Amino acid sequence: MFLNTNRRWGEELNYMLQKDIKQIIISLISELDFYFEENGFLRRSNSLTYIRKLDDVTQKVEIVFFSNPSYHPGALAHIYPHMQIYIPSVNGTTKEYASHLIPSKWLDQFTIRQPIQIYSNLGDFWLVDVNDYESLKDQLLDFFEKNAIPLFNDLMSEKDYLLLYENKDKRIIWDDNQYLYITAAYLNNHDLNKAKLVIKNRFGKKGSRNKYKEVFEYFDNLEE
């Protein structure tokens, strides 16, 4: 009983600490609102997400964080910004042949979701104590100016998405799901040959072909 009580108190203390840390981070990023607003992004009060809605694309910056990370003793939080791109026309077409391969929640929410740091030479962002506040704010602003906004500006339409793919842009993690989405983008742009080529080159080997059998069957039934 005593052990359970201590555990409960520990969990409550940890929860309170997480809430406190979140409020510190919200206060921190609120000082970046001016920059994001200048670029068309908005953030709701108490939210850690900036959103920019364009005609055909929705873009998001998520301020993901891990509180009291065990892998960095002494840090209050590890801040790990993510990006999201949602192209409804691409996801809608992808559902026709890959709804069994990509979770429906993902198909309904994003086309790309990944850490922004993945293509940056910058180190991680750590909140060690409140005295780091100003320095961390400047680091994050510099990071978003050099890395996030330029990528978002290069990805404002379905055709931009295809251009990044054709240029083998290293800022995007081109995993299997991305190839399924790219195939949809080619279909939407009336280029069935390129769509089929993407599927063949990415999933043509025996092991992958078995997993993506229904995708191959879908495209085999489409007319040139």
C-alpha positions as CSV (number, residue, x, y, z in Angstrom):
1,M,0.0,0.0,0.0
2,F,2.8,2.4,1.0
3,L,4.7,1.5,-2.2
4,N,1.6,2.1,-4.4
5,T,1.0,5.5,-2.7
6,N,4.6,6.5,-3.4
7,R,4.3,5.5,-7.0
8,R,1.1,7.5,-7.4
9,W,2.7,10.6,-5.9
10,G,5.7,10.1,-8.2
11,E,3.4,9.9,-11.2
12,E,1.5,13.0,-10.1
13,L,4.7,14.9,-9.6
14,N,6.0,13.9,-13.0
15,Y,2.7,14.9,-14.6
16,M,2.9,18.3,-13.0
17,L,6.4,18.7,-14.1
18,Q,5.5,17.8,-17.7
19,K,2.7,20.4,-17.6
20,D,5.1,23.1,-16.3
21,I,7.6,22.3,-19.0
22,K,5.0,22.4,-21.7
23,Q,4.0,25.9,-20.5
24,I,7.6,27.0,-20.6
25,I,7.9,25.8,-24.1
26,I,4.6,27.4,-25.2
27,S,5.9,30.7,-23.7
28,L,9.1,30.2,-25.6
29,I,7.6,29.6,-29.0
30,S,5.0,32.4,-28.5
31,E,7.9,34.7,-29.0
32,L,8.4,33.2,-32.5
33,D,4.7,33.9,-33.5
34,F,5.7,37.1,-35.3
35,Y,8.0,35.2,-37.6
36,F,5.5,32.4,-38.4
37,E,2.7,34.9,-38.9
38,E,4.8,36.9,-41.4
39,N,5.0,33.6,-43.3
40,G,1.3,32.8,-43.1
41,F,1.4,30.3,-40.2
42,L,-1.0,30.6,-37.3
43,R,-0.9,29.0,-33.8
44,R,-3.8,28.7,-31.4
45,S,-3.4,29.6,-27.8
46,N,-1.7,26.8,-25.7
47,S,-1.0,24.9,-28.9
48,L,2.5,23.7,-30.0
49,T,1.5,23.6,-33.7
50,Y,1.8,26.2,-36.4
51,I,-0.5,25.8,-39.4
52,R,-0.5,27.4,-42.9
53,K,-3.5,26.5,-45.2
54,L,-3.0,27.0,-48.9
55,D,-5.4,26.2,-51.7
56,D,-4.2,22.6,-52.2
57,V,-1.9,21.9,-49.3
58,T,-1.9,22.2,-45.5
59,Q,1.4,22.7,-43.8
60,K,2.3,22.3,-40.1
61,V,5.2,22.8,-37.8
62,E,4.9,20.7,-34.6
63,I,7.0,21.6,-31.6
64,V,7.4,18.0,-30.3
65,F,9.3,17.7,-27.0
66,F,10.3,15.0,-24.6
67,S,10.4,16.1,-20.9
68,N,13.1,15.0,-18.5
69,P,14.9,12.8,-21.2
70,S,16.8,10.0,-19.5
71,Y,19.3,10.1,-22.4
72,H,20.3,13.6,-21.5
73,P,20.6,13.9,-17.7
74,G,19.9,17.4,-16.4
75,A,17.8,18.6,-19.3
76,L,14.2,19.7,-18.7
77,A,13.3,18.9,-22.3
78,H,14.5,17.8,-25.7
79,I,12.8,19.9,-28.4
80,Y,12.4,18.1,-31.7
81,P,10.4,20.0,-34.3
82,H,8.5,18.1,-36.9
83,M,7.0,19.1,-40.2
84,Q,3.7,17.9,-41.7
85,I,2.4,18.3,-45.2
86,Y,-1.1,17.2,-46.2
87,I,-2.1,17.1,-49.9
88,P,-5.7,15.9,-49.9
89,S,-5.7,15.1,-53.6
90,V,-2.7,12.8,-53.3
91,N,-4.0,11.0,-50.2
92,G,-7.4,10.6,-51.8
93,T,-5.9,8.8,-54.8
94,T,-3.6,6.7,-52.6
95,K,-6.6,5.4,-50.7
96,E,-7.8,3.7,-53.9
97,Y,-4.9,1.2,-53.9
98,A,-3.0,1.5,-50.5
99,S,-5.6,1.8,-47.8
100,H,-4.5,-1.6,-46.5
101,L,-0.9,-0.5,-46.4
102,I,-1.1,3.0,-44.8
103,P,-3.1,3.5,-41.6
104,S,-6.3,5.3,-42.3
105,K,-5.5,7.9,-39.6
106,W,-2.3,8.8,-41.5
107,L,-4.2,8.9,-44.8
108,D,-6.7,11.4,-43.3
109,Q,-4.1,13.6,-41.7
110,F,-0.8,13.9,-43.6
111,T,1.2,13.1,-46.7
112,I,4.5,13.8,-45.1
113,R,5.4,13.8,-41.4
114,Q,9.0,13.8,-40.2
115,P,11.5,15.5,-38.0
116,I,12.8,18.7,-39.5
117,Q,16.3,18.0,-38.1
118,I,16.7,15.0,-40.3
119,Y,18.3,17.0,-43.1
120,S,19.9,19.7,-41.0
121,N,23.5,19.9,-39.7
122,L,22.3,21.6,-36.5
123,G,22.4,19.8,-33.2
124,D,19.4,19.0,-31.0
125,F,17.6,21.6,-29.0
126,W,17.8,21.2,-25.2
127,L,16.0,23.2,-22.6
128,V,18.4,22.8,-19.6
129,D,17.0,25.6,-17.4
130,V,15.1,28.8,-17.7
131,N,18.4,30.7,-18.1
132,D,18.7,29.1,-21.5
133,Y,15.5,30.7,-22.6
134,E,16.7,33.6,-24.8
135,S,19.6,31.6,-26.3
136,L,17.3,28.7,-27.2
137,K,14.7,31.0,-28.7
138,D,17.4,32.5,-31.0
139,Q,18.6,29.0,-32.0
140,L,15.1,27.9,-32.9
141,L,14.4,31.1,-34.9
142,D,17.6,30.7,-36.9
143,F,16.8,27.0,-37.5
144,F,13.3,27.7,-38.8
145,E,14.5,30.5,-41.0
146,K,17.2,28.4,-42.6
147,N,15.4,25.0,-42.7
148,A,11.7,24.9,-42.2
149,I,10.3,27.8,-44.1
150,P,12.4,27.3,-47.2
151,L,11.2,23.7,-47.5
152,F,7.6,24.7,-47.0
153,N,7.9,27.3,-49.7
154,D,9.2,24.7,-52.0
155,L,6.3,22.4,-51.3
156,M,3.1,24.4,-51.9
157,S,1.4,22.2,-54.5
158,E,1.2,18.7,-55.9
159,K,3.5,19.6,-58.7
160,D,6.1,20.9,-56.2
161,Y,5.9,17.5,-54.5
162,L,6.7,15.8,-57.8
163,L,9.6,18.2,-58.5
164,L,11.2,17.5,-55.1
165,Y,10.9,13.8,-55.8
166,E,12.4,14.1,-59.3
167,N,15.3,16.2,-57.9
168,K,15.9,13.5,-55.2
169,D,15.6,16.3,-52.6
170,K,17.3,15.1,-49.5
171,R,15.1,17.1,-47.2
172,I,12.4,14.5,-47.5
173,I,12.6,11.0,-46.1
174,W,11.6,8.9,-49.2
175,D,10.3,5.8,-47.5
176,D,7.8,3.3,-48.9
177,N,4.8,5.4,-48.1
178,Q,6.3,8.4,-49.9
179,Y,6.6,6.2,-53.1
180,L,2.9,5.3,-52.8
181,Y,2.0,9.0,-52.5
182,I,4.3,10.0,-55.3
183,T,2.6,7.4,-57.5
184,A,-0.8,9.0,-56.7
185,A,0.6,12.4,-57.6
186,Y,1.7,11.1,-61.1
187,L,-1.8,9.6,-61.6
188,N,-3.4,12.9,-60.7
189,N,-1.2,14.6,-63.2
190,H,-2.2,12.1,-65.9
191,D,1.1,10.4,-66.2
192,L,0.3,6.7,-65.8
193,N,3.7,5.5,-67.2
194,K,5.7,7.4,-64.5
195,A,3.3,6.1,-61.9
196,K,3.8,2.5,-62.9
197,L,7.6,3.1,-63.2
198,V,7.7,4.3,-59.6
199,I,5.9,1.2,-58.4
200,K,8.0,-1.1,-60.5
201,N,11.4,0.4,-59.4
202,R,10.5,0.6,-55.7
203,F,8.5,-2.6,-55.1
204,G,9.5,-4.8,-58.1
205,K,11.8,-7.2,-56.1
206,K,10.2,-10.5,-55.2
207,G,9.8,-9.9,-51.4
208,S,8.3,-6.4,-51.9
209,R,6.2,-7.5,-54.8
210,N,4.4,-10.0,-52.6
211,K,3.6,-7.3,-50.0
212,Y,2.4,-4.8,-52.6
213,K,0.6,-7.4,-54.8
214,E,-2.7,-5.5,-54.7
215,V,-1.0,-2.3,-55.7
216,F,0.5,-4.0,-58.8
217,E,-2.9,-5.5,-59.6
218,Y,-4.5,-2.1,-59.4
219,F,-2.1,-0.6,-61.9
220,D,-2.2,-3.6,-64.2
221,N,-6.0,-3.0,-64.6
222,L,-5.5,0.7,-65.5
223,E,-5.5,1.6,-69.2
224,E,-2.6,3.6,-70.7
